Amino acid sequence: MNQIRPLPTTGYLRLPDVLHYFPVSKSTWWAGVKSGKYPAGRKLSERCTAWRVEDIRALIAQQEVAA
């Protein structure tokens, strides 16, 4: 069961958390990043990518305005 968690004010989110707040599939997310529709993540290490909370907030707000 998905628990409602408040979006942090600042910081970074890993992909599972991003998809919790912006529910699309992983493949849809990565296609959107590649096309520029979704924000690019930041490489924290070779195998670790994270997204700024501010970028995810802006994406959610943009989608709410478009709806």
Biopython code that builds the backbone (N, CA, C, O; Angstrom):
import numpy as np
from Bio.PDB.StructureBuilder import StructureBuilder

atoms = [
    (1, "MET", "N", (0.850, -1.181, 0.000)),
    (1, "MET", "CA", (0.000, 0.000, 0.000)),
    (1, "MET", "C", (0.895, 1.244, 0.000)),
    (1, "MET", "O", (1.804, 1.358, 0.823)),
    (2, "ASN", "N", (0.638, 2.161, -0.913)),
    (2, "ASN", "CA", (1.440, 3.378, -0.996)),
    (2, "ASN", "C", (1.071, 4.330, 0.123)),
    (2, "ASN", "O", (-0.096, 4.675, 0.313)),
    (3, "GLN", "N", (2.069, 4.738, 0.845)),
    (3, "GLN", "CA", (1.874, 5.681, 1.936)),
    (3, "GLN", "C", (2.147, 7.083, 1.402)),
    (3, "GLN", "O", (3.108, 7.291, 0.662)),
    (4, "ILE", "N", (1.309, 8.041, 1.773)),
    (4, "ILE", "CA", (1.510, 9.420, 1.339)),
    (4, "ILE", "C", (2.630, 10.014, 2.180)),
    (4, "ILE", "O", (2.552, 10.069, 3.407)),
    (5, "ARG", "N", (3.687, 10.464, 1.476)),
    (5, "ARG", "CA", (4.839, 11.077, 2.147)),
    (5, "ARG", "C", (4.959, 12.501, 1.642)),
    (5, "ARG", "O", (4.830, 12.739, 0.441)),
    (6, "PRO", "N", (5.200, 13.446, 2.522)),
    (6, "PRO", "CA", (5.385, 14.818, 2.046)),
    (6, "PRO", "C", (6.692, 14.938, 1.269)),
    (6, "PRO", "O", (7.693, 14.309, 1.614)),
    (7, "LEU", "N", (6.669, 15.742, 0.231)),
    (7, "LEU", "CA", (7.864, 15.992, -0.569)),
    (7, "LEU", "C", (8.812, 16.861, 0.247)),
    (7, "LEU", "O", (8.399, 17.902, 0.758)),
    (8, "PRO", "N", (10.073, 16.458, 0.382)),
    (8, "PRO", "CA", (11.017, 17.282, 1.158)),
    (8, "PRO", "C", (11.129, 18.689, 0.577)),
    (8, "PRO", "O", (10.798, 18.910, -0.588)),
    (9, "THR", "N", (11.583, 19.616, 1.367)),
    (9, "THR", "CA", (11.744, 21.001, 0.923)),
    (9, "THR", "C", (12.936, 21.145, -0.009)),
    (9, "THR", "O", (12.839, 21.796, -1.050)),
    (10, "THR", "N", (14.040, 20.551, 0.352)),
    (10, "THR", "CA", (15.248, 20.605, -0.466)),
    (10, "THR", "C", (15.947, 19.259, -0.435)),
    (10, "THR", "O", (15.543, 18.355, 0.297)),
    (11, "GLY", "N", (16.980, 19.132, -1.220)),
    (11, "GLY", "CA", (17.772, 17.902, -1.219)),
    (11, "GLY", "C", (17.677, 17.191, -2.553)),
    (11, "GLY", "O", (17.349, 17.786, -3.579)),
    (12, "TYR", "N", (17.969, 15.912, -2.510)),
    (12, "TYR", "CA", (17.968, 15.080, -3.708)),
    (12, "TYR", "C", (17.075, 13.874, -3.508)),
    (12, "TYR", "O", (16.906, 13.393, -2.388)),
    (13, "LEU", "N", (16.499, 13.384, -4.609)),
    (13, "LEU", "CA", (15.663, 12.192, -4.591)),
    (13, "LEU", "C", (16.235, 11.175, -5.560)),
    (13, "LEU", "O", (16.646, 11.527, -6.665)),
    (14, "ARG", "N", (16.264, 9.919, -5.153)),
    (14, "ARG", "CA", (16.634, 8.838, -6.062)),
    (14, "ARG", "C", (15.404, 8.483, -6.896)),
    (14, "ARG", "O", (14.294, 8.905, -6.570)),
    (15, "LEU", "N", (15.589, 7.716, -7.962)),
    (15, "LEU", "CA", (14.511, 7.435, -8.905)),
    (15, "LEU", "C", (13.260, 6.829, -8.263)),
    (15, "LEU", "O", (12.162, 7.276, -8.595)),
    (16, "PRO", "N", (13.353, 5.841, -7.365)),
    (16, "PRO", "CA", (12.117, 5.314, -6.769)),
    (16, "PRO", "C", (11.294, 6.392, -6.062)),
    (16, "PRO", "O", (10.064, 6.356, -6.095)),
    (17, "ASP", "N", (11.966, 7.344, -5.427)),
    (17, "ASP", "CA", (11.246, 8.430, -4.760)),
    (17, "ASP", "C", (10.651, 9.403, -5.771)),
    (17, "ASP", "O", (9.530, 9.878, -5.591)),
    (18, "VAL", "N", (11.391, 9.699, -6.827)),
    (18, "VAL", "CA", (10.867, 10.566, -7.887)),
    (18, "VAL", "C", (9.582, 9.955, -8.444)),
    (18, "VAL", "O", (8.582, 10.650, -8.624)),
    (19, "LEU", "N", (9.619, 8.655, -8.714)),
    (19, "LEU", "CA", (8.450, 7.984, -9.295)),
    (19, "LEU", "C", (7.301, 7.861, -8.303)),
    (19, "LEU", "O", (6.155, 7.661, -8.707)),
    (20, "HIS", "N", (7.592, 7.978, -7.014)),
    (20, "HIS", "CA", (6.528, 8.000, -6.010)),
    (20, "HIS", "C", (5.725, 9.307, -6.130)),
    (20, "HIS", "O", (4.497, 9.300, -6.040)),
    (21, "TYR", "N", (6.426, 10.410, -6.331)),
    (21, "TYR", "CA", (5.772, 11.717, -6.411)),
    (21, "TYR", "C", (5.299, 12.055, -7.823)),
    (21, "TYR", "O", (4.377, 12.854, -7.992)),
    (22, "PHE", "N", (5.919, 11.456, -8.831)),
    (22, "PHE", "CA", (5.556, 11.689, -10.228)),
    (22, "PHE", "C", (5.371, 10.313, -10.866)),
    (22, "PHE", "O", (6.291, 9.787, -11.492)),
    (23, "PRO", "N", (4.175, 9.731, -10.706)),
    (23, "PRO", "CA", (3.975, 8.316, -11.046)),
    (23, "PRO", "C", (3.923, 8.019, -12.553)),
    (23, "PRO", "O", (2.869, 8.086, -13.184)),
    (24, "VAL", "N", (5.078, 7.694, -13.092)),
    (24, "VAL", "CA", (5.196, 7.173, -14.451)),
    (24, "VAL", "C", (6.132, 5.972, -14.364)),
    (24, "VAL", "O", (6.796, 5.772, -13.347)),
    (25, "SER", "N", (6.184, 5.181, -15.414)),
    (25, "SER", "CA", (7.088, 4.032, -15.402)),
    (25, "SER", "C", (8.534, 4.486, -15.543)),
    (25, "SER", "O", (8.805, 5.609, -15.969)),
    (26, "LYS", "N", (9.458, 3.604, -15.181)),
    (26, "LYS", "CA", (10.880, 3.929, -15.315)),
    (26, "LYS", "C", (11.234, 4.249, -16.760)),
    (26, "LYS", "O", (11.956, 5.208, -17.033)),
    (27, "SER", "N", (10.717, 3.432, -17.691)),
    (27, "SER", "CA", (11.063, 3.662, -19.099)),
    (27, "SER", "C", (10.483, 4.981, -19.601)),
    (27, "SER", "O", (11.124, 5.672, -20.392)),
    (28, "THR", "N", (9.289, 5.337, -19.156)),
    (28, "THR", "CA", (8.702, 6.627, -19.526)),
    (28, "THR", "C", (9.528, 7.764, -18.950)),
    (28, "THR", "O", (9.760, 8.769, -19.621)),
    (29, "TRP", "N", (9.974, 7.608, -17.703)),
    (29, "TRP", "CA", (10.792, 8.640, -17.070)),
    (29, "TRP", "C", (12.082, 8.858, -17.850)),
    (29, "TRP", "O", (12.426, 9.991, -18.187)),
    (30, "TRP", "N", (12.803, 7.759, -18.139)),
    (30, "TRP", "CA", (14.086, 7.898, -18.826)),
    (30, "TRP", "C", (13.910, 8.441, -20.239)),
    (30, "TRP", "O", (14.757, 9.199, -20.712)),
    (31, "ALA", "N", (12.822, 8.067, -20.928)),
    (31, "ALA", "CA", (12.549, 8.626, -22.256)),
    (31, "ALA", "C", (12.275, 10.123, -22.147)),
    (31, "ALA", "O", (12.702, 10.893, -23.007)),
    (32, "GLY", "N", (11.564, 10.543, -21.096)),
    (32, "GLY", "CA", (11.289, 11.959, -20.874)),
    (32, "GLY", "C", (12.546, 12.747, -20.546)),
    (32, "GLY", "O", (12.688, 13.893, -20.972)),
    (33, "VAL", "N", (13.457, 12.145, -19.794)),
    (33, "VAL", "CA", (14.732, 12.799, -19.489)),
    (33, "VAL", "C", (15.523, 12.970, -20.780)),
    (33, "VAL", "O", (16.089, 14.032, -21.035)),
    (34, "LYS", "N", (15.557, 11.916, -21.590)),
    (34, "LYS", "CA", (16.308, 11.959, -22.846)),
    (34, "LYS", "C", (15.754, 13.019, -23.795)),
    (34, "LYS", "O", (16.516, 13.694, -24.487)),
    (35, "SER", "N", (14.433, 13.167, -23.829)),
    (35, "SER", "CA", (13.808, 14.135, -24.739)),
    (35, "SER", "C", (13.792, 15.557, -24.173)),
    (35, "SER", "O", (13.497, 16.508, -24.897)),
    (36, "GLY", "N", (14.108, 15.708, -22.885)),
    (36, "GLY", "CA", (14.093, 17.023, -22.259)),
    (36, "GLY", "C", (12.767, 17.376, -21.621)),
    (36, "GLY", "O", (12.607, 18.476, -21.092)),
    (37, "LYS", "N", (11.811, 16.458, -21.662)),
    (37, "LYS", "CA", (10.494, 16.690, -21.046)),
    (37, "LYS", "C", (10.592, 16.698, -19.521)),
    (37, "LYS", "O", (9.880, 17.448, -18.853)),
    (38, "TYR", "N", (11.474, 15.861, -18.973)),
    (38, "TYR", "CA", (11.689, 15.759, -17.540)),
    (38, "TYR", "C", (13.109, 16.220, -17.220)),
    (38, "TYR", "O", (13.986, 16.138, -18.080)),
    (39, "PRO", "N", (13.351, 16.703, -16.006)),
    (39, "PRO", "CA", (14.699, 17.206, -15.673)),
    (39, "PRO", "C", (15.739, 16.092, -15.649)),
    (39, "PRO", "O", (15.451, 14.950, -15.291)),
    (40, "ALA", "N", (16.936, 16.454, -16.034)),
    (40, "ALA", "CA", (18.049, 15.506, -15.977)),
    (40, "ALA", "C", (18.503, 15.356, -14.536)),
    (40, "ALA", "O", (18.467, 16.306, -13.755)),
    (41, "GLY", "N", (18.923, 14.170, -14.204)),
    (41, "GLY", "CA", (19.446, 13.918, -12.876)),
    (41, "GLY", "C", (20.905, 14.332, -12.785)),
    (41, "GLY", "O", (21.533, 14.706, -13.776)),
    (42, "ARG", "N", (21.408, 14.258, -11.606)),
    (42, "ARG", "CA", (22.820, 14.562, -11.363)),
    (42, "ARG", "C", (23.510, 13.286, -10.907)),
    (42, "ARG", "O", (23.032, 12.592, -10.010)),
    (43, "LYS", "N", (24.625, 12.993, -11.528)),
    (43, "LYS", "CA", (25.392, 11.810, -11.165)),
    (43, "LYS", "C", (26.116, 12.081, -9.850)),
    (43, "LYS", "O", (26.988, 12.947, -9.786)),
    (44, "LEU", "N", (25.760, 11.349, -8.812)),
    (44, "LEU", "CA", (26.431, 11.482, -7.526)),
    (44, "LEU", "C", (27.622, 10.539, -7.443)),
    (44, "LEU", "O", (28.569, 10.777, -6.693)),
    (45, "SER", "N", (27.559, 9.469, -8.222)),
    (45, "SER", "CA", (28.671, 8.537, -8.356)),
    (45, "SER", "C", (28.439, 7.778, -9.662)),
    (45, "SER", "O", (27.491, 8.067, -10.393)),
    (46, "GLU", "N", (29.295, 6.819, -9.947)),
    (46, "GLU", "CA", (29.191, 6.088, -11.208)),
    (46, "GLU", "C", (27.824, 5.432, -11.389)),
    (46, "GLU", "O", (27.283, 5.420, -12.495)),
    (47, "ARG", "N", (27.271, 4.893, -10.319)),
    (47, "ARG", "CA", (26.003, 4.165, -10.423)),
    (47, "ARG", "C", (24.869, 4.819, -9.639)),
    (47, "ARG", "O", (23.874, 4.160, -9.341)),
    (48, "CYS", "N", (24.996, 6.079, -9.307)),
    (48, "CYS", "CA", (23.993, 6.753, -8.488)),
    (48, "CYS", "C", (23.593, 8.083, -9.125)),
    (48, "CYS", "O", (24.405, 9.001, -9.239)),
    (49, "THR", "N", (22.339, 8.168, -9.535)),
    (49, "THR", "CA", (21.791, 9.405, -10.091)),
    (49, "THR", "C", (20.680, 9.874, -9.173)),
    (49, "THR", "O", (19.905, 9.063, -8.665)),
    (50, "ALA", "N", (20.600, 11.171, -8.959)),
    (50, "ALA", "CA", (19.552, 11.742, -8.112)),
    (50, "ALA", "C", (19.055, 13.037, -8.741)),
    (50, "ALA", "O", (19.750, 13.656, -9.546)),
    (51, "TRP", "N", (17.847, 13.437, -8.365)),
    (51, "TRP", "CA", (17.225, 14.646, -8.895)),
    (51, "TRP", "C", (17.002, 15.625, -7.763)),
    (51, "TRP", "O", (16.644, 15.237, -6.651)),
    (52, "ARG", "N", (17.219, 16.902, -8.055)),
    (52, "ARG", "CA", (16.984, 17.945, -7.055)),
    (52, "ARG", "C", (15.484, 18.023, -6.767)),
    (52, "ARG", "O", (14.666, 17.977, -7.686)),
    (53, "VAL", "N", (15.136, 18.141, -5.503)),
    (53, "VAL", "CA", (13.729, 18.251, -5.104)),
    (53, "VAL", "C", (13.092, 19.462, -5.786)),
    (53, "VAL", "O", (11.938, 19.399, -6.208)),
    (54, "GLU", "N", (13.835, 20.560, -5.896)),
    (54, "GLU", "CA", (13.308, 21.768, -6.524)),
    (54, "GLU", "C", (12.894, 21.506, -7.982)),
    (54, "GLU", "O", (11.881, 22.033, -8.443)),
    (55, "ASP", "N", (13.677, 20.694, -8.701)),
    (55, "ASP", "CA", (13.337, 20.366, -10.087)),
    (55, "ASP", "C", (12.076, 19.515, -10.168)),
    (55, "ASP", "O", (11.264, 19.694, -11.076)),
    (56, "ILE", "N", (11.908, 18.593, -9.229)),
    (56, "ILE", "CA", (10.717, 17.739, -9.211)),
    (56, "ILE", "C", (9.491, 18.559, -8.825)),
    (56, "ILE", "O", (8.414, 18.364, -9.390)),
    (57, "ARG", "N", (9.643, 19.469, -7.873)),
    (57, "ARG", "CA", (8.524, 20.372, -7.521)),
    (57, "ARG", "C", (8.084, 21.193, -8.731)),
    (57, "ARG", "O", (6.888, 21.341, -8.984)),
    (58, "ALA", "N", (9.052, 21.724, -9.474)),
    (58, "ALA", "CA", (8.739, 22.529, -10.657)),
    (58, "ALA", "C", (8.040, 21.674, -11.718)),
    (58, "ALA", "O", (7.109, 22.145, -12.371)),
    (59, "LEU", "N", (8.472, 20.439, -11.895)),
    (59, "LEU", "CA", (7.839, 19.534, -12.858)),
    (59, "LEU", "C", (6.393, 19.253, -12.467)),
    (59, "LEU", "O", (5.503, 19.287, -13.318)),
    (60, "ILE", "N", (6.152, 18.978, -11.193)),
    (60, "ILE", "CA", (4.793, 18.714, -10.707)),
    (60, "ILE", "C", (3.923, 19.949, -10.913)),
    (60, "ILE", "O", (2.787, 19.829, -11.371)),
    (61, "ALA", "N", (4.430, 21.123, -10.586)),
    (61, "ALA", "CA", (3.666, 22.369, -10.747)),
    (61, "ALA", "C", (3.358, 22.614, -12.228)),
    (61, "ALA", "O", (2.259, 23.048, -12.573)),
    (62, "GLN", "N", (4.324, 22.338, -13.090)),
    (62, "GLN", "CA", (4.118, 22.501, -14.533)),
    (62, "GLN", "C", (3.013, 21.574, -15.042)),
    (62, "GLN", "O", (2.190, 21.981, -15.861)),
    (63, "GLN", "N", (2.992, 20.339, -14.562)),
    (63, "GLN", "CA", (1.972, 19.380, -14.982)),
    (63, "GLN", "C", (0.594, 19.777, -14.459)),
    (63, "GLN", "O", (-0.408, 19.561, -15.141)),
    (64, "GLU", "N", (0.529, 20.355, -13.258)),
    (64, "GLU", "CA", (-0.757, 20.783, -12.695)),
    (64, "GLU", "C", (-1.323, 21.952, -13.494)),
    (64, "GLU", "O", (-2.535, 22.018, -13.702)),
    (65, "VAL", "N", (-0.485, 22.865, -13.942)),
    (65, "VAL", "CA", (-0.930, 23.996, -14.750)),
    (65, "VAL", "C", (-1.421, 23.526, -16.109)),
    (65, "VAL", "O", (-2.407, 24.046, -16.630)),
    (66, "ALA", "N", (-0.731, 22.534, -16.690)),
    (66, "ALA", "CA", (-1.093, 22.028, -18.009)),
    (66, "ALA", "C", (-2.392, 21.231, -17.977)),
    (66, "ALA", "O", (-3.066, 21.114, -19.000)),
    (67, "ALA", "N", (-2.756, 20.680, -16.819)),
    (67, "ALA", "CA", (-3.951, 19.833, -16.720)),
    (67, "ALA", "C", (-5.235, 20.602, -16.690)),
    (67, "ALA", "O", (-6.309, 20.006, -16.609)),
]
sb = StructureBuilder()
sb.init_structure("model")
sb.init_model(0)
sb.init_chain("A")
sb.init_seg("    ")
for serial, (resi, resn, name, xyz) in enumerate(atoms, 1):
    if name == "N":
        sb.init_residue(resn, " ", resi, " ")
    sb.init_atom(name, np.array(xyz, "f"), 0.0, 1.0, " ", f" {name:<3s}", serial, name[0])
structure = sb.get_structure()
